[in-house]
């Protein structure tokens, strides 16, 4: 006979409330980061360690719905060193497929217990192929669907794997995951409708023939796998000239492209008005000055806060903007603020 749990003391109730409050604050911070970016796929890569830390899990997998295939396709796979996508049918033959099919959250404490799986659904199965390939042992899962709007349109599935220190996912984690998935669903919705999760600005590279759309999608997946910036992968792994990227992206925002030329040296008079942290935060740097016109390079010409910062720094000058790539910008920043020797 199982005895009922003793009632919690006031101190225990207060401690439990504090745990939920701390969790809610961290969850909100993650949600804010998702809302603040247009590049959802990249932010998910960067946020994956924070998501795992918040939910105290070892790994996660994010799937999105591919309507053409009628299947789930992996976009983020922590712990899986493979560029190959995981493709799952939306059916009861996998945990993620079941969650997508039923649009319900599933919490499993022992994936190797047939009775626990059967208690959820007699047809539910746990696919062990990935574990067999990687040698990793998946024992517990918390999996929730990404549902968009009042119609609850299925956008994807987020799968958390193995609580740390042999713990179990609890109701706090389950509620929090459902809230976070609602945020992700809203953020992904418009991008997934077009069948692409690439940053909008990079799509112009395929439109202009700099790289094929298939190669661009592959580069994005490779960047996810290696936790690298997409521009870095395009240049280093796909041998796309940085200047070609710069010209294409500059044309998209109707600005001239300014590379970091080897012979270029910063204007020391302009440098007196600069603060490295502010330049890095707002992504702008002065390139040159001719009479009353200051030429400024930026990686983000639509950054309102950067524009305001520029006006304060050069209040009595006319500003002429040019676009530069993040790689070029990094080189320029180092020329303005060279690292101290030995540091």
Secondary structure as UniProt FT lines:
FT   HELIX           10..35
FT   HELIX           40..55
FT   STRAND          57..66
FT   TURN            67..70
FT   STRAND          71..77
FT   TURN            78..79
FT   STRAND          87..89
FT   TURN            92..93
FT   HELIX           95..102
FT   STRAND          106..108
FT   TURN            111..112
FT   HELIX           114..120
FT   TURN            122..123
FT   HELIX           129..134
FT   STRAND          141..148
FT   TURN            149..152
FT   STRAND          153..163
FT   HELIX           164..166
FT   HELIX           171..193
FT   TURN            194..195
FT   HELIX           200..202
FT   HELIX           203..207
FT   TURN            208..209
FT   HELIX           213..226
FT   HELIX           230..236
FT   HELIX           242..252
FT   TURN            253..254
FT   TURN            262..263
FT   HELIX           268..271
FT   TURN            272..273
FT   HELIX           276..282
FT   STRAND          284..290
FT   TURN            291..292
FT   STRAND          293..298
FT   TURN            301..302
FT   HELIX           304..313
FT   TURN            314..316
FT   STRAND          318..323
FT   HELIX           326..336
FT   TURN            341..342
//
